[in-house]
Amino acid sequence: MKIIILGASQVGRSICDVLVSEDNDVTVVDLDGAALTKLLDQFDIRTVQGNAAYPAILSDAGAEDADIIIAVTNSDEINMLACQIAAIKFGTPTKIARIRSNQYRDSKDLFHDKGLTIDVVISPEAILTNHISRLVDHPGAFQVLDFAGGTVQLVGVKAYHDGPLVGSPLRDLKKHMPNIETRVAAIYRRNQIIKPKGHTIIKPDDEVFFVAARKHIRRVMGEMCRMDIKVKRILLAGGGNIGLSLARTLESNGYSVKIIEQNKSRAEVIAGELNNVVVLNGDAADADLLLQENIESIDAFIAVTESDEVNILAAMVAKRMGAKRVMALVNRSVYLEKLEHNDIDIVIAPREITVGTILAHIRQGDVEAVHSLRRGRAEAIEAVAHGDETSSKVVGQYIRDLPLPEGTGIGAIVRNKQVVIPDRDEKIETEDHVILFMVDKSCIHKVESLFEVDVSFI
């Protein structure tokens, strides 16, 4: 596909990395020539320097025959205007815009056929808020991903020594939970992938990804990881857009929330926008302040300032002073690799989460959701089986007969809003939502092609 990315920021670079690796024809537009030069040194792409909202610049980038425009500049206004111009002047089929401001996103009537013709609006703050709140709701999990509107979830946990299933073969899951359907999709042991089989034994510190109906997630988690951590008191570091959005959500979910914000005027602003959240003006890495706020009694400390360094330092200090669980928002990849096995419980990579949301609207076939796993080395997707046995490569086929790439497995099927954990003798039916786990995401095109219907299908 021919794809134009507007903006060479962190998100733009991450999208570029993924799309180039999948053999797409990519052009990146940005005002910053140095940023474009850096991309050219790294990727086989075209670049155009200039204002992404100018028709002439879009034309130079090839908007006349582009399949998709992804507007992720740092300006909401440029992103919206560029998509509108792409629709009116060039007839670009798919237009995706990152929009941060609630002033725009809350005005739903802006985005329709007679308004701003943007096909997909991406809000990093909303995406991250949902991601982090799911982690808070599932103590012990380092990743919680929704599929089929939340009907089924894929959860990553680290196995602990006293877990009921640790030290036992996977086939014993049925004995432990005879009335619950679940499947272990993958196991990572010391960064090595282990293909789950009935005789596979889970060992302490294994990273285990399993899939199950949302209502059964906690029961399955109890077999593998600690579930005695009750989260009630939460301390947030950072009162920016993400911190404010997260505070609102956690407060509405019944948690006791405090925010530490270093900028005094910003602290006063967010204090006026929140009801039962205590807002503190200070340094989130200040040990005296944390001690004063009884950090040892905090169930979850979540650092979401705009600085990676502040988030890392504050989370480490909070952990060493007794916070039960700490999370840190980290953008820079050089930090992500270093922190993967450090004493920060969960390192949240905004780019991976946001990029996954965008990819769901780029994938060929009918792909409803895309989630990056293991720092982008693996991927989980939700694909919908359309057509019939004559127009589809999967409908009417037994799972055992599907030509799935090596390292790709089907974890679950959502059929008529019911979760099915299929065996090899299950047939794929029309409109099934199929949840697949791919150890090697370079196989994505092969998987996509399986779910594409014949062009004659109506």
C-alpha positions in Angstrom: 0.0 0.0 0.0 1.0 3.6 -0.5 0.9 5.4 2.8 1.8 9.0 3.7 2.7 9.8 7.3 2.4 13.4 8.3 4.8 14.1 11.2 8.2 12.6 12.0 7.7 12.7 15.7 8.1 9.6 18.0 4.8 8.2 16.9 5.4 8.9 13.2 8.8 7.2 13.4 7.3 4.1 15.1 4.6 3.8 12.5 7.2 4.2 9.8 9.3 1.4 11.3 6.4 -1.0 11.3 5.0 -0.1 7.8 8.4 -0.2 6.1 9.1 -3.7 7.7 5.9 -4.9 6.0 7.0 -3.7 2.6 4.6 -0.7 2.2 5.5 2.3 0.1 5.9 5.0 2.7 6.4 8.8 2.4 7.0 11.0 5.5 6.2 14.7 5.6 7.6 17.1 8.2 8.8 20.7 8.6 12.0 19.5 10.4 14.6 18.6 7.8 16.9 17.1 10.4 14.2 14.7 11.5 13.6 13.6 8.0 17.3 13.1 7.3 17.5 10.9 10.4 14.6 8.8 9.0 16.2 8.5 5.6 19.4 7.2 7.2 17.3 4.4 8.9 14.6 3.5 6.4 14.0 3.1 2.6 11.4 5.8 2.3 10.6 9.1 0.6 10.5 12.3 2.5 9.0 15.7 1.8 9.9 18.8 3.9 7.1 21.3 4.4 3.8 22.1 6.1 1.7 19.0 6.0 -1.5 20.9 5.5 -0.4 22.7 2.4 -2.0 21.2 -0.8 1.2 21.5 -2.7 3.2 19.6 -0.1 0.5 16.8 0.0 0.7 16.7 -3.8 4.5 16.4 -3.7 4.1 13.5 -1.2 1.9 11.7 -3.7 -1.5 12.2 -2.2 -3.2 11.8 -5.6 -2.8 8.0 -5.5 -2.1 7.4 -1.8 -4.2 4.7 -0.1 -3.9 6.1 3.5 -2.9 9.4 5.1 -1.9 9.2 8.8 -1.7 12.7 10.3 0.3 12.5 13.6 2.0 15.9 13.7 2.1 17.7 17.1 -0.7 20.0 15.9 -4.3 18.9 16.1 -5.2 21.7 13.7 -2.7 20.7 11.1 -3.8 17.0 11.4 -7.4 17.8 10.9 -6.9 20.3 8.1 -4.5 17.9 6.2 -7.1 15.1 6.3 -9.8 17.5 5.1 -7.7 18.7 2.2 -6.7 15.1 1.3 -10.4 14.2 1.2 -11.6 17.3 -0.8 -8.7 17.8 -3.2 -7.2 14.3 -3.6 -10.0 11.9 -2.6 -7.7 9.9 -0.3 -9.7 6.7 0.7 -8.6 6.5 4.4 -7.6 9.4 6.6 -6.4 8.9 10.2 -5.7 11.8 12.5 -4.2 12.0 16.0 -6.2 14.6 18.0 -5.2 15.3 21.5 -7.5 18.1 22.6 -10.8 17.2 24.4 -12.2 20.4 22.9 -12.2 18.7 19.5 -12.8 15.1 20.5 -15.8 15.9 22.7 -17.5 17.6 19.7 -18.7 14.4 18.0 -20.6 16.3 15.4 -17.4 17.6 13.9 -16.5 14.3 12.4 -19.0 13.1 9.8 -19.5 13.1 6.0 -20.6 16.7 5.9 -18.1 17.9 8.6 -14.4 17.0 8.9 -14.0 13.9 6.8 -11.6 12.0 9.1 -12.2 8.3 9.0 -10.4 7.5 12.3 -9.6 9.8 15.2 -6.8 8.6 17.5 -6.5 10.0 21.0 -3.2 8.9 22.7 -4.5 10.1 26.1 -7.7 8.0 25.8 -5.8 5.0 24.6 -3.2 5.2 27.4 -5.9 5.8 30.0 -7.8 2.7 29.0 -4.5 0.7 28.9 -3.3 1.8 32.4 -6.7 1.5 34.0 -7.0 -2.1 32.8 -3.6 -2.8 34.5 -4.8 -1.2 37.7 -8.0 -3.4 37.6 -5.8 -6.6 37.1 -3.1 -6.5 39.8 -0.4 -9.0 38.8 -0.8 -8.6 35.1 1.8 -6.7 33.0 -0.4 -6.6 29.9 -4.2 -6.7 29.5 -5.6 -6.5 26.0 -9.3 -6.3 24.9 -10.7 -8.1 21.8 -14.2 -8.2 20.4 -15.3 -5.2 22.4 -13.9 -6.6 25.6 -15.7 -9.9 25.4 -12.4 -11.8 25.4 -9.0 -10.7 26.8 -5.4 -11.6 26.3 -3.4 -11.2 29.6 0.3 -11.4 30.3 1.4 -12.4 33.8 4.7 -13.4 35.4 4.4 -16.9 37.1 5.3 -16.9 40.8 6.7 -19.7 42.9 3.5 -20.6 44.8 1.1 -20.4 41.9 -1.2 -23.4 41.8 -0.3 -24.3 38.2 3.5 -23.4 38.5 5.4 -26.7 38.3 2.5 -28.5 36.7 1.9 -29.3 33.0 -0.5 -27.1 31.1 -3.0 -30.0 30.7 -3.7 -29.7 34.4 -5.5 -26.4 33.7 -8.6 -28.4 33.0 -8.3 -30.2 36.3 -7.9 -27.0 38.3 -10.7 -25.1 36.5 -13.0 -27.8 35.0 -15.7 -25.2 34.0 -13.5 -22.5 32.6 -12.2 -22.4 29.0 -8.8 -20.8 28.6 -5.7 -21.2 26.4 -2.1 -20.4 27.0 -1.0 -18.6 23.8 2.7 -18.2 24.5 5.3 -18.6 27.2 8.5 -16.6 27.4 11.4 -18.0 29.5 14.5 -15.8 29.8 13.4 -14.1 26.6 13.1 -17.3 24.7 9.7 -18.4 23.3 8.3 -21.7 24.3 5.5 -23.2 22.3 2.8 -24.3 24.8 1.8 -27.9 24.7 -0.1 -30.2 27.1 3.1 -31.4 28.7 4.7 -28.0 29.0 5.5 -27.1 32.6 5.2 -23.4 33.7 8.2 -22.4 35.8 8.6 -19.4 38.2 9.3 -16.1 36.5 7.9 -17.3 33.1 6.0 -14.7 31.2 2.7 -16.4 30.4 0.2 -15.0 27.9 -3.2 -16.6 28.1 -6.6 -15.9 26.5 -10.0 -16.3 28.1 -13.5 -14.7 28.4 -13.4 -11.5 30.3 -15.5 -12.9 33.1 -12.9 -15.7 33.7 -9.7 -13.7 33.6 -9.3 -13.3 37.4 -9.8 -17.0 38.0 -7.2 -18.0 35.5 -4.8 -15.3 36.8 -5.1 -16.9 40.2 -3.5 -20.1 38.9 -0.3 -18.4 37.8 0.3 -15.1 39.6 -0.2 -13.4 43.0 -3.8 -12.2 43.4 -3.5 -11.1 47.1 -2.7 -7.5 46.1 -5.7 -5.3 46.6 -5.5 -1.9 44.9 -7.2 0.9 46.6 -4.8 3.8 47.1 -3.2 5.2 43.9 -0.6 8.0 43.6 -0.1 9.6 40.2 3.0 11.5 39.2 2.2 14.1 36.6 -0.9 16.2 36.1 -0.7 16.6 32.3 -3.4 15.4 29.9 -2.7 11.8 30.6 -2.5 12.2 34.3 -5.8 14.2 34.4 -7.6 11.7 32.2 -6.3 8.8 34.2 -7.3 10.5 37.5 -10.9 11.0 36.3 -11.2 7.4 35.2 -9.7 5.9 38.3 -11.7 8.2 40.6 -14.9 7.1 38.8 -13.9 3.5 39.2 -13.9 3.9 43.0 -10.1 4.2 43.7 -8.6 6.7 46.2 -6.4 8.9 44.0 -3.8 11.6 44.6 -1.7 13.5 42.0 1.7 15.1 42.4 2.2 18.0 39.9 5.3 20.1 39.9 3.9 23.1 38.0 1.9 25.2 40.5 -0.5 26.8 38.1 -1.2 23.4 36.4 -1.8 21.9 39.8 -4.4 24.6 40.5 -6.1 24.0 37.2 -6.5 20.3 37.6 -7.5 20.7 41.2 -10.5 22.7 40.0 -11.4 20.0 37.4 -11.4 17.0 39.8 -13.9 16.2 42.5 -12.4 13.8 45.0 -8.8 13.7 43.9 -6.2 15.3 46.1 -3.7 17.4 44.0 -0.3 18.0 45.5 2.2 20.6 44.2 5.7 19.2 44.3 8.4 16.9 42.9 7.2 13.3 42.5 10.8 12.0 43.0 11.2 13.9 46.3 11.7 11.3 49.0 10.5 13.6 51.8 7.2 14.3 50.0 6.7 10.6 49.3 7.4 9.8 52.9 4.9 12.5 54.0 2.3 10.9 51.7 2.8 7.5 53.3 4.3 5.9 50.1 4.6 2.5 51.9 0.8 2.3 52.0 0.3 3.2 48.3 -0.9 0.2 46.3 0.0 1.6 42.9 2.4 4.4 42.0 2.0 5.5 38.3 4.4 8.0 36.8 3.0 9.7 33.7 4.8 13.1 33.4 6.1 14.3 30.0 9.7 13.4 31.0 11.0 9.8 30.7 13.8 10.6 33.2 11.4 11.9 35.8 9.1 9.0 35.4 11.9 6.4 35.7 13.4 8.1 38.8 10.1 8.7 40.5 9.0 5.1 40.0 12.3 3.7 41.3 12.3 6.0 44.4 8.6 5.1 45.1 9.4 1.3 44.8 12.4 1.5 47.0 10.4 3.4 49.6 7.7 0.7 49.8 5.1 1.3 47.1 3.6 -2.1 46.3 3.5 -1.7 42.5 5.0 1.0 40.3 4.5 1.9 36.6 6.4 4.3 34.5 5.5 5.9 31.1 8.6 5.7 28.9 8.9 6.8 25.3 12.5 6.4 24.4 13.4 2.9 23.1 16.9 3.1 24.6 15.4 3.3 28.1 12.8 0.6 27.3 15.4 -2.1 26.7 17.4 -1.2 29.8 14.4 -1.1 32.1 12.8 -4.4 30.9 14.2 -6.3 33.8 14.6 -3.5 36.4 12.7 -2.9 39.6 10.0 -1.0 37.9 7.1 -3.4 37.8 5.6 -2.2 34.5 7.1 0.0 31.8 4.5 1.5 29.6 5.5 2.3 26.0 3.0 4.9 24.6 4.2 4.5 21.0 3.6 0.7 20.9 0.0 1.2 22.3 -0.9 4.0 19.9 0.7 2.4 16.9 -1.3 -0.8 17.5 -4.5 1.2 17.4 -3.5 2.8 14.1 -2.4 -0.5 12.5 -5.9 -2.0 13.1 -7.1 0.5 10.5 -4.3 -0.3 8.0 -4.2 -4.0 8.0 -5.7 -5.7 4.9 -8.6 -8.1 5.3 -11.0 -7.3 8.1 -8.7 -6.7 11.1 -10.6 -5.3 14.1 -7.7 -5.0 16.6 -3.9 -5.1 16.6 -1.8 -5.3 19.8 2.0 -5.2 20.0 3.6 -7.6 22.4 7.1 -8.1 23.8 8.3 -4.6 22.7 6.9 -5.1 19.2 8.5 -8.5 18.6 5.2 -10.3 18.7 1.6 -9.4 17.8 -1.9 -10.3 18.6 -4.7 -9.5 16.2 -8.5 -9.9 15.9 -9.6 -10.8 12.4 -13.2 -11.3 11.2 -14.1 -14.1 8.9 -16.4 -12.8 6.1 -17.9 -14.4 3.1 -18.7 -18.1 2.7 -17.0 -21.3 1.7 -16.6 -20.2 -1.9 -15.3 -16.7 -1.3 -13.3 -17.1 1.9 -10.1 -19.1 2.6 -11.1 -19.7 6.2 -14.9 -20.0 6.4 -15.9 -23.7 6.6 -12.3 -24.8 7.2 -11.1 -26.8 10.2 -8.4 -25.1 12.2 -6.1 -28.0 11.7 -6.3 -27.4 7.9 -5.6 -23.7 8.0 -2.1 -22.8 6.5 -1.1 -20.6 9.4 2.5 -19.5 9.4 5.0 -21.1 11.9 4.5 -19.6 15.3 1.0 -18.4 14.7 -1.9 -19.9 16.7 -5.6 -19.2 17.3 -6.3 -18.5 20.9 -10.0 -17.9 20.8 -13.1 -17.3 18.7 -15.9 -15.0 19.5 -19.1 -16.3 17.8 -22.4 -14.6 18.4 -20.9 -12.8 21.4 -19.9 -16.2 22.9 -16.3 -17.0 23.6 -15.1 -20.3 22.1 -11.6 -21.8 23.0 -11.3 -23.9 19.9 -9.4 -27.2 19.3 -8.0 -28.4 16.0 -11.4 -29.8 15.0 -13.3 -26.5 15.3 -14.6 -25.0 12.0 -14.4 -21.3 11.3 -17.9 -19.9 10.6 -19.0 -16.7 8.9 -18.6 -13.6 11.0 -16.4 -15.3 13.6 -14.0 -13.0 15.4 -10.7 -14.9 15.4 -8.0 -14.0 18.0 -4.5 -14.9 16.7 -1.2 -14.7 18.4 1.9 -14.3 16.2 5.4 -14.9 17.6 6.9 -13.5 14.4 4.9 -10.5 13.3 6.6 -10.5 9.9 4.1 -13.2 9.0 1.2 -10.7 9.2 0.7 -10.5 5.5 0.1 -14.2 5.2 -2.4 -14.1 8.0 -4.2 -11.0 6.5 -4.5 -12.7 3.1 -6.2 -15.7 4.7 -9.0 -13.4 5.9 -9.5 -11.5 2.7 -12.6 -12.5 0.7 -12.8 -12.9 -3.0 -13.3 -9.6 -4.8 -16.6 -11.0 -6.3 -18.1 -11.3 -2.8 -20.9 -8.8 -2.1 
